[in-house]
């Protein structure tokens, strides 16, 4: 909320803010949006993996359970880096 407010103030101030400060605020806004995107992807991945693992356990299929866990772990590592 603070970054969004600072970005809005910078956009409204026009020429009162230096170019470096405006670039810095814009860069922080982009980083915030990317972080939020990754967190939403992680939430969706968690919900889907819970359903897939419970389905595999219900079918008594340990190989499929291991495969789902392996793929989810790799996606999680990729999103975490």
Backbone torsions as a table, in degrees:
resi	resn	phi	psi	omega
1	UNK	NA	-37.7	-178.9
2	UNK	-67.2	-43.2	179.2
3	UNK	-65.5	-39.2	178.9
4	UNK	-64.2	-40.6	177.8
5	UNK	-65.8	-41.0	178.8
6	UNK	-65.6	-38.4	178.4
7	UNK	-65.8	-42.0	178.2
8	UNK	-63.3	-41.3	178.7
9	UNK	-66.0	-39.2	179.3
10	UNK	-65.5	-38.4	179.6
11	UNK	-68.1	-35.3	-179.0
12	UNK	-77.4	-27.1	-174.7
13	UNK	-75.6	-21.5	176.1
14	UNK	64.9	-113.6	-174.5
15	UNK	-83.9	-4.6	-179.0
16	UNK	-72.2	-20.8	-177.4
17	UNK	-104.3	142.0	-177.9
18	UNK	-71.2	160.5	-179.4
19	UNK	-64.0	-36.7	179.9
20	UNK	-67.3	-40.4	179.7
21	UNK	-67.4	-40.6	178.2
22	UNK	-64.9	-39.5	177.8
23	UNK	-65.9	-38.5	179.0
24	UNK	-64.9	-44.4	178.7
25	UNK	-64.7	-40.6	178.6
26	UNK	-64.8	-39.9	178.8
27	UNK	-65.0	-40.4	177.4
28	UNK	-65.4	-37.1	178.8
29	UNK	-65.3	-41.0	178.1
30	UNK	-64.6	-43.8	178.7
31	UNK	-62.0	-41.2	178.5
32	UNK	-62.8	-43.8	179.8
33	UNK	-64.8	-39.4	177.3
34	UNK	-66.4	-39.5	178.2
35	UNK	-64.6	-42.6	177.8
36	UNK	-63.8	-39.9	177.7
37	UNK	-60.3	-45.7	179.2
38	UNK	-64.4	-37.3	179.4
39	UNK	-68.8	-35.8	176.5
40	UNK	-68.7	-36.9	177.0
41	UNK	-65.0	-40.6	177.9
42	UNK	-63.2	-39.8	178.1
43	UNK	-63.9	-43.6	179.1
44	UNK	-65.8	-39.9	177.9
45	UNK	-63.2	-39.4	179.8
46	UNK	-65.3	-43.5	-179.9
47	UNK	-65.4	-43.5	179.7
48	UNK	-66.8	-40.1	-178.4
49	UNK	-68.7	-34.3	176.5
50	UNK	-61.8	-42.5	179.5
51	UNK	-67.0	-42.2	-178.9
52	UNK	-67.7	-40.5	179.7
53	UNK	-67.9	-43.5	-180.0
54	UNK	-65.3	-34.4	175.9
55	UNK	-65.0	-44.0	179.7
56	UNK	-66.0	-38.5	177.9
57	UNK	-67.5	-40.0	177.7
58	UNK	-62.6	-31.8	177.4
59	UNK	-85.6	0.0	-177.2
60	UNK	55.2	49.0	-178.7
61	UNK	-117.0	89.7	-177.0
62	UNK	-66.9	-30.6	178.9
63	UNK	-65.8	-43.6	178.5
64	UNK	-66.0	-37.2	177.2
65	UNK	-61.5	-44.2	178.4
66	UNK	-64.4	-40.5	179.8
67	UNK	-64.1	-43.9	178.4
68	UNK	-62.2	-45.1	179.9
69	UNK	-62.3	-39.9	-179.8
70	UNK	-64.6	-45.8	-179.3
71	UNK	-65.4	-43.8	179.5
72	UNK	-63.4	-39.8	177.9
73	UNK	-62.2	-43.1	179.8
74	UNK	-65.0	-41.7	175.3
75	UNK	-62.7	-40.2	-179.6
76	UNK	-64.7	-41.1	177.6
77	UNK	-64.4	-42.3	179.1
78	UNK	-62.6	-40.1	179.2
79	UNK	-74.5	-27.8	-179.2
80	UNK	-75.6	-23.2	-179.4
81	UNK	-87.9	NA	NA
